[in-house]
């Protein structure tokens, strides 16, 4: 990163943390020069970059100030308080019914689970594949078949190492996307009828997996900003014979919540005391808005009880279906299940991504994508504050590309879904995100648009539908 980008990111982080409040005056160019030993041009470039992101503005003859962002006063949704009872899951029929519209390319994808494909360097990935296939040795086709390509596993472990914690390549199993990693993890540690703890609300795909494996769900209170409530989780662990927890500590889908580092440490400590494995779904971990990536829960695992699952689908290559699980003490067991289920992950996809990671460009791509998503988050909050009904509440995530909106109680999210679909807009109604379909006046909205103006137009149109009779 260039010097002005580094300084801009430091200021941006202070704004995100609330150290620099909306309306606060930034250090003058002269002060920044003296305090940071920077040139005037570096400071000007940094402030210009922050202006372009909409984070600060210049007042003539006065200086630079933190932007007063519309929507900053919109309250957060309530913390869910689910009943601490286990129940079977039957959600798939509703999921298939509701989300069928998201596959229609003519629909505005506020209900999609993926960011815009225009974010991804697909041409560069295609070019990375060609030389790898030409140099492919026959032994590579079967050499590391089930565990995955050795070089790709090494590069994934290296990325974790540069983020601050060590992960052994031998612990990694390459999978067909994160969904296979999560499925394999559950199969390795549960039997039909077992109890699994989920966040509330939770991602509907997790509910579908529990339904398919005939597992019982217990939902735990989850704060819209800080994630799983550990006191509630401790109570659930006392009341139920829990066999596994499936949590998303980083930018949870649908809330966008992020567990603080200390809470992740406490979570792993609590589950270790009870010897309950944690399946950590970390598919959005690379899409943070701050200066540094927070460590995952896996970083605090001392007994191999955390099965850390992720993929390149949300950050680099959605159609390549390359994910992984760092399975701790369960790695060999998961390899055996994968061998019986799908044998291996496609070699060409693995080689293309490995070559792309080696030749550079991934971090540059991620920086650009994060900046666009952060800008979109601000745009979406402004639009919700301006166009949505009085009494609406919304989350303010620090990563990912989802907002969780709590509408006034008289609005039924399924009715909203049908009206929006008729107008060419997809949304994800809240009923999809719990085993008992509780969140009847909530929506999950995807702001992962490549064009911010298209996002603003879609939210304005959706707001008009919500306030009209």
C-alpha positions in Angstrom: 0.0 0.0 0.0 1.1 3.6 -0.7 1.8 5.8 2.2 -1.3 8.0 1.7 -3.5 4.8 1.6 -2.0 3.6 4.9 -2.7 6.9 6.6 -6.2 7.0 5.1 -6.9 3.5 6.4 -5.8 4.5 9.9 -8.2 7.5 9.9 -11.0 5.3 8.5 -10.4 2.8 11.3 -10.7 5.5 14.0 -14.0 6.6 12.4 -15.3 3.0 12.4 -14.4 2.5 16.0 -16.1 5.7 17.0 -12.9 7.4 18.2 -13.6 10.1 15.6 -17.3 10.8 15.9 -19.5 12.2 13.0 -18.8 16.0 12.9 -15.4 15.7 14.5 -12.6 17.8 13.0 -9.6 15.9 11.6 -6.0 17.1 12.2 -5.1 19.9 9.9 -2.6 19.2 7.1 0.1 21.1 9.1 -0.7 19.0 12.3 -0.6 15.8 10.4 2.7 16.7 8.9 4.2 17.4 12.3 2.7 14.5 14.2 3.1 11.8 11.5 6.2 13.1 9.7 4.3 13.1 6.4 4.5 15.4 3.4 1.7 17.8 2.7 0.9 16.0 -0.5 0.6 12.7 1.3 -1.9 14.1 3.8 -3.9 15.8 1.0 -4.0 12.5 -1.0 -5.2 10.6 2.1 -7.9 13.1 2.8 -9.0 13.1 -0.8 -9.3 9.3 -0.7 -11.4 9.5 2.4 -13.6 12.2 0.8 -14.1 9.9 -2.2 -15.3 7.2 0.1 -17.8 9.5 1.7 -16.2 9.3 5.1 -15.1 13.0 5.5 -15.8 16.3 3.9 -14.0 19.6 3.5 -15.3 22.9 4.9 -13.7 25.8 3.1 -11.3 27.7 5.4 -12.1 25.4 8.3 -10.7 22.0 7.6 -11.7 18.4 7.2 -14.6 16.8 9.2 -16.0 13.3 9.7 -19.1 13.0 7.5 -22.5 13.1 9.2 -23.9 9.9 7.6 -27.6 9.6 7.1 -29.1 6.6 8.8 -26.5 6.6 11.6 -29.3 7.3 14.1 -31.5 4.5 12.9 -31.8 2.0 15.8 -30.5 -1.5 15.7 -32.9 -4.5 15.6 -33.7 -6.2 18.8 -31.6 -9.1 20.0 -33.5 -12.3 19.3 -34.7 -14.2 22.4 -35.5 -17.7 21.1 -37.1 -20.4 23.3 -34.3 -22.6 24.6 -36.0 -25.8 23.3 -34.8 -28.2 20.6 -36.9 -28.9 17.6 -36.8 -30.7 14.3 -36.3 -28.6 11.2 -38.6 -28.3 8.2 -37.6 -25.2 6.2 -36.6 -26.4 2.7 -40.0 -26.1 1.1 -40.3 -22.5 2.1 -36.7 -21.8 1.0 -37.2 -23.3 -2.4 -40.5 -21.4 -2.9 -39.1 -18.0 -1.9 -35.6 -18.1 -3.3 -36.6 -19.4 -6.8 -37.0 -15.8 -7.9 -33.4 -14.9 -7.1 -32.2 -17.1 -10.0 -34.0 -14.9 -12.5 -31.4 -12.5 -14.0 -34.1 -9.9 -14.6 -34.7 -9.5 -10.8 -32.9 -6.9 -8.8 -31.0 -9.1 -6.4 -31.6 -7.6 -3.0 -32.5 -11.2 -1.9 -29.4 -12.9 -3.4 -26.8 -14.6 -1.2 -23.9 -13.6 -3.5 -22.3 -10.2 -4.4 -22.3 -9.0 -7.9 -20.2 -11.2 -10.2 -18.7 -8.0 -11.6 -16.6 -7.8 -8.4 -14.6 -10.8 -9.3 -11.4 -11.1 -11.5 -12.8 -13.8 -13.7 -10.6 -13.0 -16.7 -7.5 -13.2 -14.6 -8.6 -16.5 -13.1 -9.2 -18.0 -16.5 -5.7 -16.9 -17.6 -4.3 -18.4 -14.5 -5.9 -21.8 -15.4 -4.4 -22.2 -18.9 -0.6 -22.4 -18.0 -1.4 -24.6 -15.0 -3.3 -27.1 -17.2 -0.4 -27.2 -19.7 2.1 -28.0 -17.0 -0.2 -30.5 -15.3 1.7 -33.7 -14.5 -0.3 -36.9 -14.6 0.6 -37.7 -11.0 -1.2 -34.4 -9.9 -4.6 -35.9 -11.0 -4.4 -38.5 -8.2 -1.5 -37.5 -6.0 -3.5 -35.5 -3.3 -7.0 -36.4 -4.5 -9.1 -36.3 -1.4 -7.3 -33.8 0.8 -6.8 -31.5 -2.2 -3.9 -29.9 -4.1 -0.8 -29.7 -1.8 0.2 -26.3 -3.1 -3.2 -24.8 -2.6 -3.4 -26.0 0.9 0.1 -24.5 1.6 -1.1 -21.1 0.2 -4.2 -21.1 2.3 -2.2 -21.9 5.4 0.2 -19.1 4.5 -2.7 -16.6 4.3 -3.8 -17.5 7.8 -0.1 -17.2 8.9 0.1 -13.7 7.6 -3.1 -12.9 9.5 -1.5 -13.9 12.8 -2.1 -17.6 13.6 -0.6 -20.8 12.5 -2.6 -23.4 10.6 -1.0 -26.7 9.4 -1.6 -27.6 5.8 -2.0 -31.2 6.9 -5.1 -30.2 8.8 -6.8 -28.8 5.7 -9.2 -30.7 3.4 -10.2 -28.9 0.1 -13.9 -29.2 -0.5 -16.6 -28.4 -3.1 -17.3 -25.0 -1.7 -17.9 -24.2 2.0 -21.2 -25.9 2.0 -19.5 -29.3 1.5 -17.1 -28.4 4.3 -19.9 -27.6 6.6 -21.9 -30.7 5.7 -18.9 -33.0 6.1 -18.1 -31.4 9.5 -21.7 -32.0 10.8 -21.6 -35.6 9.5 -18.3 -36.2 11.3 -19.5 -35.2 14.7 -23.3 -35.9 14.8 -25.9 -38.7 14.4 -29.6 -38.3 13.5 -31.5 -36.9 16.4 -28.6 -35.0 17.9 -28.9 -31.4 19.1 -27.0 -28.6 17.3 -26.9 -25.0 18.5 -27.4 -22.2 15.9 -27.5 -18.4 16.0 -30.8 -16.6 16.0 -31.5 -15.6 13.3 -29.3 -18.1 11.3 -28.5 -18.8 7.7 -31.3 -20.8 6.1 -28.7 -23.2 4.4 -27.6 -24.3 7.9 -31.3 -25.1 8.7 -31.5 -27.1 5.5 -28.4 -29.2 6.4 -29.9 -30.0 9.8 -33.2 -31.0 8.1 -31.4 -33.3 5.7 -29.4 -35.0 8.4 -32.4 -35.2 10.7 -30.8 -33.2 13.5 -32.6 -31.0 16.1 -31.9 -27.3 16.3 -31.6 -25.1 19.4 -31.3 -21.4 18.6 -29.3 -19.1 21.0 -29.8 -15.3 21.5 -27.6 -13.4 19.1 -26.9 -9.7 19.3 -27.1 -7.8 15.9 -23.7 -6.3 16.4 -21.6 -8.6 18.7 -23.0 -12.0 17.8 -23.7 -15.0 20.1 -24.7 -14.2 23.7 -22.4 -16.3 25.7 -24.6 -16.4 28.8 -27.5 -17.7 26.8 -25.2 -20.3 25.2 -24.0 -21.4 28.6 -27.6 -22.0 29.7 -28.3 -24.0 26.5 -25.3 -26.1 27.2 -26.6 -26.9 30.7 -30.1 -27.7 29.5 -29.4 -29.9 26.4 -27.0 -32.7 25.3 -25.5 -30.5 22.6 -23.3 -32.3 20.1 -22.1 -29.3 18.0 -22.5 -25.6 17.6 -22.6 -24.0 14.1 -21.8 -20.3 14.3 -20.6 -17.6 12.0 -18.5 -15.2 14.3 -17.4 -12.9 11.4 -20.1 -10.9 9.6 -22.9 -13.4 10.3 -25.5 -14.1 7.7 -28.1 -12.5 8.0 -27.1 -10.0 10.8 -23.7 -9.0 9.7 -22.6 -9.2 13.4 -19.0 -9.6 14.4 -18.0 -11.2 17.7 -15.2 -9.3 19.5 -11.9 -11.1 19.8 -12.3 -11.5 23.5 -15.8 -13.0 23.0 -14.3 -15.5 20.5 -11.7 -16.6 23.0 -14.4 -17.0 25.7 -16.6 -18.9 23.2 -13.8 -21.4 22.5 -13.0 -21.7 26.2 -16.7 -22.4 27.1 -17.1 -25.1 24.4 -13.8 -26.7 25.3 -15.0 -27.0 28.9 -18.0 -28.9 27.7 -16.1 -30.7 24.9 -18.5 -29.5 22.3 -17.1 -29.0 18.8 -17.6 -25.7 17.1 -18.2 -25.6 13.3 -17.0 -22.1 12.4 -18.5 -20.8 9.2 -16.0 -18.1 8.0 -16.9 -17.5 4.4 -17.1 -13.7 4.8 -13.9 -13.3 6.9 -11.9 -11.7 4.1 -14.6 -9.0 3.5 -13.8 -6.8 6.6 -13.9 -3.0 6.3 -11.2 -2.2 8.8 -7.4 -2.2 8.5 -6.8 -5.7 9.8 -8.5 -9.0 9.7 -9.7 -10.1 13.1 -8.6 -13.7 14.1 -11.2 -16.4 13.7 -12.3 -18.6 16.7 -10.0 -21.2 15.3 -7.0 -19.1 16.4 -7.9 -19.9 20.0 -8.4 -23.6 19.6 -6.0 -25.7 21.7 -7.7 -29.1 21.5 -8.7 -29.5 17.9 -12.4 -28.9 18.6 -12.9 -26.1 16.1 -13.7 -27.1 12.5 -13.0 -23.9 10.6 -14.8 -23.8 7.2 -14.4 -21.2 4.5 -14.1 -20.8 0.7 -13.2 -18.5 -2.2 -16.8 -18.3 -3.3 -17.6 -14.9 -1.7 -14.3 -13.3 -2.1 -12.8 -14.4 -5.4 -14.4 -17.1 -7.5 -18.1 -18.0 -6.8 -18.5 -20.6 -9.6 -15.2 -22.4 -9.0 -16.6 -24.2 -5.8 -13.3 -24.3 -3.9 -13.7 -24.3 -0.2 -11.9 -25.9 2.8 -12.1 -27.1 6.3 -9.4 -27.0 8.9 -10.8 -29.8 10.9 -8.5 -30.2 13.9 -8.8 -33.7 15.5 -11.5 -34.6 13.0 -9.4 -34.1 9.8 -8.9 -37.8 9.1 -12.5 -38.6 9.7 -13.6 -35.9 7.3 -11.2 -37.1 4.6 -12.8 -40.5 4.9 -16.4 -39.2 4.6 -15.4 -37.0 1.6 -13.8 -40.0 -0.1 -17.1 -41.9 0.2 -19.3 -38.9 -0.7 -17.6 -36.9 -3.5 -14.0 -38.4 -3.7 -12.3 -35.1 -4.6 -12.7 -31.4 -5.6 -12.1 -30.5 -9.2 -8.3 -30.2 -9.9 -8.6 -27.4 -12.6 -10.4 -25.1 -10.2 -7.8 -25.7 -7.5 -4.9 -25.1 -9.8 -6.3 -21.9 -11.2 -6.8 -20.4 -7.7 -3.4 -21.6 -6.5 -1.7 -19.9 -9.5 -3.7 -16.7 -8.9 -2.7 -16.6 -5.3 0.9 -17.2 -6.2 1.1 -14.5 -8.8 -0.4 -11.8 -6.6 -3.3 -9.6 -7.1 -5.7 -11.2 -4.5 -5.1 -8.6 -1.8 -5.4 -5.7 -4.3 -8.7 -7.2 -5.5 -9.9 -7.6 -1.9 -9.0 -4.0 -1.0 -11.0 -2.7 -3.9 -13.9 -5.0 -3.2 -14.0 -4.0 0.5 -14.0 -0.3 -0.3 -16.9 -0.7 -2.7 -18.9 -2.8 -0.2 -18.2 -0.3 2.6 -19.4 2.5 0.3 -22.5 0.5 -0.5 -23.2 -0.1 3.2 -23.3 3.6 3.7 -25.5 4.1 0.7 -27.9 1.4 1.9 -28.2 2.9 5.4 -28.9 6.3 3.9 -31.7 4.9 1.7 -33.3 2.9 4.5 -33.3 5.9 6.7 -34.8 8.0 4.0 -37.3 5.7 2.2 -38.3 2.9 4.6 -41.3 3.2 7.0 -41.0 5.0 10.3 -40.1 2.5 13.0 -37.8 0.5 10.8 -34.5 -0.8 12.4 -31.3 -1.9 10.7 -28.0 -3.4 11.5 -24.7 -1.6 10.8 -22.2 -4.3 9.9 -18.4 -3.8 9.7 -17.9 -6.3 6.9 -19.7 -8.6 4.4 -22.6 -7.4 2.3 -25.9 -8.0 4.3 -28.2 -5.8 6.2 -30.9 -7.2 8.6 -33.9 -4.9 8.6 -36.6 -5.1 11.3 -39.8 -3.6 9.8 -42.8 -2.3 11.8 -44.8 -5.3 13.1 -47.8 -4.9 10.9 -45.7 -5.7 7.8 -45.5 -9.4 6.9 -42.1 -10.2 5.2 -43.6 -12.9 3.0 -46.2 -10.5 1.7 -43.4 -7.9 1.1 -41.5 -10.6 -0.8 -44.4 -11.3 -3.1 -45.1 -7.7 -3.8 -41.5 -6.9 -4.4 -41.1 -9.9 -6.7 -44.1 -8.6 -8.8 -42.2 -5.3 -9.1 -39.0 -7.1 -10.2 -37.1 -7.0 -6.9 -36.0 -10.0 -4.9 -35.8 -9.9 -1.1 -35.1 -12.6 1.6 -37.9 -12.6 4.1 -37.1 -13.2 7.7 -39.1 -16.4 8.0 -36.3 -18.2 6.2 -33.8 -17.6 9.0 -35.2 -19.6 11.9 -36.4 -23.1 12.5 -39.9 -21.9 13.6 -40.1 -19.1 11.0 -40.3 -16.4 13.7 -38.9 -13.3 12.0 -42.1 -12.4 10.3 -41.4 -8.7 9.9 -37.7 -8.8 9.0 -35.8 -8.8 5.8 -32.3 -9.6 4.8 -31.0 -7.3 2.1 -27.9 -7.8 0.0 -26.0 -4.5 -0.8 -23.2 -6.3 -2.7 -24.0 -4.3 -5.9 -21.2 -3.3 -8.3 -23.0 -0.1 -9.1 -24.0 1.9 -6.0 -26.6 3.9 -8.0 -28.4 0.7 -8.9 -28.5 -0.2 -5.2 -29.9 3.2 -4.3 -32.6 3.0 -7.0 -33.6 -0.5 -5.8 -33.9 0.5 -2.2 -35.9 3.6 -3.1 -38.3 1.4 -5.0 -38.5 -1.2 -2.2 -39.2 1.6 0.3 -42.0 2.9 -1.8 -43.6 -0.6 -1.8 -43.2 -0.8 2.0 -45.0 2.6 2.7 -47.7 2.2 0.1 -51.1 0.7 1.2 
